Amino acid sequence: MEKWDYSWFSSCARALGKKDYAEHIDECEPKENLDKMYNSNNLTQFKQEEGLQKY
């Protein structure tokens, strides 16, 4: 499922009075992996004399 599906499905469960099931859905939602935010292949450095350089 997509990330937004968990929120939608959880809301539906709450609307139907299935609070325990909604909490279970929330707990099963994949957490963001912060390791993916850093990519050493996509770094840029600014140098006044040379402009932008990709390393």
Phi and psi restraints in degrees (range 20) as a CNS / XPLOR table:
assign (resid 1 and name C) (resid 2 and name N)
       (resid 2 and name CA) (resid 2 and name C) 1.0 -76.5 20.0 2
assign (resid 2 and name N) (resid 2 and name CA)
       (resid 2 and name C) (resid 3 and name N) 1.0 161.8 20.0 2
assign (resid 2 and name C) (resid 3 and name N)
       (resid 3 and name CA) (resid 3 and name C) 1.0 -58.2 20.0 2
assign (resid 3 and name N) (resid 3 and name CA)
       (resid 3 and name C) (resid 4 and name N) 1.0 -41.2 20.0 2
assign (resid 3 and name C) (resid 4 and name N)
       (resid 4 and name CA) (resid 4 and name C) 1.0 -69.3 20.0 2
assign (resid 4 and name N) (resid 4 and name CA)
       (resid 4 and name C) (resid 5 and name N) 1.0 -23.0 20.0 2
assign (resid 4 and name C) (resid 5 and name N)
       (resid 5 and name CA) (resid 5 and name C) 1.0 -61.7 20.0 2
assign (resid 5 and name N) (resid 5 and name CA)
       (resid 5 and name C) (resid 6 and name N) 1.0 -37.4 20.0 2
assign (resid 5 and name C) (resid 6 and name N)
       (resid 6 and name CA) (resid 6 and name C) 1.0 -62.2 20.0 2
assign (resid 6 and name N) (resid 6 and name CA)
       (resid 6 and name C) (resid 7 and name N) 1.0 -44.1 20.0 2
assign (resid 6 and name C) (resid 7 and name N)
       (resid 7 and name CA) (resid 7 and name C) 1.0 -63.5 20.0 2
assign (resid 7 and name N) (resid 7 and name CA)
       (resid 7 and name C) (resid 8 and name N) 1.0 -45.6 20.0 2
assign (resid 7 and name C) (resid 8 and name N)
       (resid 8 and name CA) (resid 8 and name C) 1.0 -63.4 20.0 2
assign (resid 8 and name N) (resid 8 and name CA)
       (resid 8 and name C) (resid 9 and name N) 1.0 -46.9 20.0 2
assign (resid 8 and name C) (resid 9 and name N)
       (resid 9 and name CA) (resid 9 and name C) 1.0 -64.5 20.0 2
assign (resid 9 and name N) (resid 9 and name CA)
       (resid 9 and name C) (resid 10 and name N) 1.0 -40.0 20.0 2
assign (resid 9 and name C) (resid 10 and name N)
       (resid 10 and name CA) (resid 10 and name C) 1.0 -63.2 20.0 2
assign (resid 10 and name N) (resid 10 and name CA)
       (resid 10 and name C) (resid 11 and name N) 1.0 -42.9 20.0 2
assign (resid 10 and name C) (resid 11 and name N)
       (resid 11 and name CA) (resid 11 and name C) 1.0 -61.9 20.0 2
assign (resid 11 and name N) (resid 11 and name CA)
       (resid 11 and name C) (resid 12 and name N) 1.0 -40.4 20.0 2
assign (resid 11 and name C) (resid 12 and name N)
       (resid 12 and name CA) (resid 12 and name C) 1.0 -63.5 20.0 2
assign (resid 12 and name N) (resid 12 and name CA)
       (resid 12 and name C) (resid 13 and name N) 1.0 -42.8 20.0 2
assign (resid 12 and name C) (resid 13 and name N)
       (resid 13 and name CA) (resid 13 and name C) 1.0 -62.1 20.0 2
assign (resid 13 and name N) (resid 13 and name CA)
       (resid 13 and name C) (resid 14 and name N) 1.0 -41.3 20.0 2
assign (resid 13 and name C) (resid 14 and name N)
       (resid 14 and name CA) (resid 14 and name C) 1.0 -64.6 20.0 2
assign (resid 14 and name N) (resid 14 and name CA)
       (resid 14 and name C) (resid 15 and name N) 1.0 -41.2 20.0 2
assign (resid 14 and name C) (resid 15 and name N)
       (resid 15 and name CA) (resid 15 and name C) 1.0 -62.9 20.0 2
assign (resid 15 and name N) (resid 15 and name CA)
       (resid 15 and name C) (resid 16 and name N) 1.0 -29.4 20.0 2
assign (resid 15 and name C) (resid 16 and name N)
       (resid 16 and name CA) (resid 16 and name C) 1.0 -88.5 20.0 2
assign (resid 16 and name N) (resid 16 and name CA)
       (resid 16 and name C) (resid 17 and name N) 1.0 2.9 20.0 2
assign (resid 16 and name C) (resid 17 and name N)
       (resid 17 and name CA) (resid 17 and name C) 1.0 81.9 20.0 2
assign (resid 17 and name N) (resid 17 and name CA)
       (resid 17 and name C) (resid 18 and name N) 1.0 15.4 20.0 2
assign (resid 17 and name C) (resid 18 and name N)
       (resid 18 and name CA) (resid 18 and name C) 1.0 -98.2 20.0 2
assign (resid 18 and name N) (resid 18 and name CA)
       (resid 18 and name C) (resid 19 and name N) 1.0 66.1 20.0 2
assign (resid 18 and name C) (resid 19 and name N)
       (resid 19 and name CA) (resid 19 and name C) 1.0 -59.8 20.0 2
assign (resid 19 and name N) (resid 19 and name CA)
       (resid 19 and name C) (resid 20 and name N) 1.0 -43.5 20.0 2
assign (resid 19 and name C) (resid 20 and name N)
       (resid 20 and name CA) (resid 20 and name C) 1.0 -62.3 20.0 2
assign (resid 20 and name N) (resid 20 and name CA)
       (resid 20 and name C) (resid 21 and name N) 1.0 -40.8 20.0 2
assign (resid 20 and name C) (resid 21 and name N)
       (resid 21 and name CA) (resid 21 and name C) 1.0 -67.6 20.0 2
assign (resid 21 and name N) (resid 21 and name CA)
       (resid 21 and name C) (resid 22 and name N) 1.0 -38.7 20.0 2
assign (resid 21 and name C) (resid 22 and name N)
       (resid 22 and name CA) (resid 22 and name C) 1.0 -62.7 20.0 2
assign (resid 22 and name N) (resid 22 and name CA)
       (resid 22 and name C) (resid 23 and name N) 1.0 -41.9 20.0 2
assign (resid 22 and name C) (resid 23 and name N)
       (resid 23 and name CA) (resid 23 and name C) 1.0 -65.1 20.0 2
assign (resid 23 and name N) (resid 23 and name CA)
       (resid 23 and name C) (resid 24 and name N) 1.0 -38.1 20.0 2
assign (resid 23 and name C) (resid 24 and name N)
       (resid 24 and name CA) (resid 24 and name C) 1.0 -63.0 20.0 2
assign (resid 24 and name N) (resid 24 and name CA)
       (resid 24 and name C) (resid 25 and name N) 1.0 -42.4 20.0 2
assign (resid 24 and name C) (resid 25 and name N)
       (resid 25 and name CA) (resid 25 and name C) 1.0 -62.4 20.0 2
assign (resid 25 and name N) (resid 25 and name CA)
       (resid 25 and name C) (resid 26 and name N) 1.0 -45.1 20.0 2
assign (resid 25 and name C) (resid 26 and name N)
       (resid 26 and name CA) (resid 26 and name C) 1.0 -59.6 20.0 2
assign (resid 26 and name N) (resid 26 and name CA)
       (resid 26 and name C) (resid 27 and name N) 1.0 -40.6 20.0 2
assign (resid 26 and name C) (resid 27 and name N)
       (resid 27 and name CA) (resid 27 and name C) 1.0 -68.4 20.0 2
assign (resid 27 and name N) (resid 27 and name CA)
       (resid 27 and name C) (resid 28 and name N) 1.0 -28.6 20.0 2
assign (resid 27 and name C) (resid 28 and name N)
       (resid 28 and name CA) (resid 28 and name C) 1.0 -83.0 20.0 2
assign (resid 28 and name N) (resid 28 and name CA)
       (resid 28 and name C) (resid 29 and name N) 1.0 -11.8 20.0 2
assign (resid 28 and name C) (resid 29 and name N)
       (resid 29 and name CA) (resid 29 and name C) 1.0 -61.2 20.0 2
assign (resid 29 and name N) (resid 29 and name CA)
       (resid 29 and name C) (resid 30 and name N) 1.0 130.1 20.0 2
assign (resid 29 and name C) (resid 30 and name N)
       (resid 30 and name CA) (resid 30 and name C) 1.0 -61.9 20.0 2
assign (resid 30 and name N) (resid 30 and name CA)
       (resid 30 and name C) (resid 31 and name N) 1.0 135.8 20.0 2
assign (resid 30 and name C) (resid 31 and name N)
       (resid 31 and name CA) (resid 31 and name C) 1.0 -85.8 20.0 2
assign (resid 31 and name N) (resid 31 and name CA)
       (resid 31 and name C) (resid 32 and name N) 1.0 151.0 20.0 2
assign (resid 31 and name C) (resid 32 and name N)
       (resid 32 and name CA) (resid 32 and name C) 1.0 -67.0 20.0 2
assign (resid 32 and name N) (resid 32 and name CA)
       (resid 32 and name C) (resid 33 and name N) 1.0 139.6 20.0 2
assign (resid 32 and name C) (resid 33 and name N)
       (resid 33 and name CA) (resid 33 and name C) 1.0 -96.4 20.0 2
assign (resid 33 and name N) (resid 33 and name CA)
       (resid 33 and name C) (resid 34 and name N) 1.0 105.9 20.0 2
assign (resid 33 and name C) (resid 34 and name N)
       (resid 34 and name CA) (resid 34 and name C) 1.0 -69.3 20.0 2
assign (resid 34 and name N) (resid 34 and name CA)
       (resid 34 and name C) (resid 35 and name N) 1.0 -15.4 20.0 2
assign (resid 34 and name C) (resid 35 and name N)
       (resid 35 and name CA) (resid 35 and name C) 1.0 -64.8 20.0 2
assign (resid 35 and name N) (resid 35 and name CA)
       (resid 35 and name C) (resid 36 and name N) 1.0 -26.4 20.0 2
assign (resid 35 and name C) (resid 36 and name N)
       (resid 36 and name CA) (resid 36 and name C) 1.0 -75.0 20.0 2
assign (resid 36 and name N) (resid 36 and name CA)
       (resid 36 and name C) (resid 37 and name N) 1.0 -13.9 20.0 2
assign (resid 36 and name C) (resid 37 and name N)
       (resid 37 and name CA) (resid 37 and name C) 1.0 -73.0 20.0 2
assign (resid 37 and name N) (resid 37 and name CA)
       (resid 37 and name C) (resid 38 and name N) 1.0 -27.4 20.0 2
assign (resid 37 and name C) (resid 38 and name N)
       (resid 38 and name CA) (resid 38 and name C) 1.0 -102.6 20.0 2
assign (resid 38 and name N) (resid 38 and name CA)
       (resid 38 and name C) (resid 39 and name N) 1.0 125.0 20.0 2
assign (resid 38 and name C) (resid 39 and name N)
       (resid 39 and name CA) (resid 39 and name C) 1.0 -133.2 20.0 2
assign (resid 39 and name N) (resid 39 and name CA)
       (resid 39 and name C) (resid 40 and name N) 1.0 108.0 20.0 2
assign (resid 39 and name C) (resid 40 and name N)
       (resid 40 and name CA) (resid 40 and name C) 1.0 -65.8 20.0 2
assign (resid 40 and name N) (resid 40 and name CA)
       (resid 40 and name C) (resid 41 and name N) 1.0 -16.5 20.0 2
assign (resid 40 and name C) (resid 41 and name N)
       (resid 41 and name CA) (resid 41 and name C) 1.0 -83.7 20.0 2
assign (resid 41 and name N) (resid 41 and name CA)
       (resid 41 and name C) (resid 42 and name N) 1.0 -4.4 20.0 2
assign (resid 41 and name C) (resid 42 and name N)
       (resid 42 and name CA) (resid 42 and name C) 1.0 -128.5 20.0 2
assign (resid 42 and name N) (resid 42 and name CA)
       (resid 42 and name C) (resid 43 and name N) 1.0 54.2 20.0 2
assign (resid 42 and name C) (resid 43 and name N)
       (resid 43 and name CA) (resid 43 and name C) 1.0 -107.9 20.0 2
assign (resid 43 and name N) (resid 43 and name CA)
       (resid 43 and name C) (resid 44 and name N) 1.0 144.3 20.0 2
assign (resid 43 and name C) (resid 44 and name N)
       (resid 44 and name CA) (resid 44 and name C) 1.0 -126.5 20.0 2
assign (resid 44 and name N) (resid 44 and name CA)
       (resid 44 and name C) (resid 45 and name N) 1.0 146.1 20.0 2
assign (resid 44 and name C) (resid 45 and name N)
       (resid 45 and name CA) (resid 45 and name C) 1.0 -132.0 20.0 2
assign (resid 45 and name N) (resid 45 and name CA)
       (resid 45 and name C) (resid 46 and name N) 1.0 137.4 20.0 2
assign (resid 45 and name C) (resid 46 and name N)
       (resid 46 and name CA) (resid 46 and name C) 1.0 -103.0 20.0 2
assign (resid 46 and name N) (resid 46 and name CA)
       (resid 46 and name C) (resid 47 and name N) 1.0 127.1 20.0 2
assign (resid 46 and name C) (resid 47 and name N)
       (resid 47 and name CA) (resid 47 and name C) 1.0 -124.0 20.0 2
assign (resid 47 and name N) (resid 47 and name CA)
       (resid 47 and name C) (resid 48 and name N) 1.0 131.1 20.0 2
assign (resid 47 and name C) (resid 48 and name N)
       (resid 48 and name CA) (resid 48 and name C) 1.0 -56.2 20.0 2
assign (resid 48 and name N) (resid 48 and name CA)
       (resid 48 and name C) (resid 49 and name N) 1.0 -44.1 20.0 2
assign (resid 48 and name C) (resid 49 and name N)
       (resid 49 and name CA) (resid 49 and name C) 1.0 -79.7 20.0 2
assign (resid 49 and name N) (resid 49 and name CA)
       (resid 49 and name C) (resid 50 and name N) 1.0 -21.3 20.0 2
assign (resid 49 and name C) (resid 50 and name N)
       (resid 50 and name CA) (resid 50 and name C) 1.0 -118.8 20.0 2
assign (resid 50 and name N) (resid 50 and name CA)
       (resid 50 and name C) (resid 51 and name N) 1.0 -7.3 20.0 2
assign (resid 50 and name C) (resid 51 and name N)
       (resid 51 and name CA) (resid 51 and name C) 1.0 79.5 20.0 2
assign (resid 51 and name N) (resid 51 and name CA)
       (resid 51 and name C) (resid 52 and name N) 1.0 -150.8 20.0 2
assign (resid 51 and name C) (resid 52 and name N)
       (resid 52 and name CA) (resid 52 and name C) 1.0 -84.1 20.0 2
assign (resid 52 and name N) (resid 52 and name CA)
       (resid 52 and name C) (resid 53 and name N) 1.0 138.6 20.0 2
assign (resid 52 and name C) (resid 53 and name N)
       (resid 53 and name CA) (resid 53 and name C) 1.0 -131.6 20.0 2
assign (resid 53 and name N) (resid 53 and name CA)
       (resid 53 and name C) (resid 54 and name N) 1.0 135.4 20.0 2
assign (resid 53 and name C) (resid 54 and name N)
       (resid 54 and name CA) (resid 54 and name C) 1.0 -95.7 20.0 2
assign (resid 54 and name N) (resid 54 and name CA)
       (resid 54 and name C) (resid 55 and name N) 1.0 132.7 20.0 2
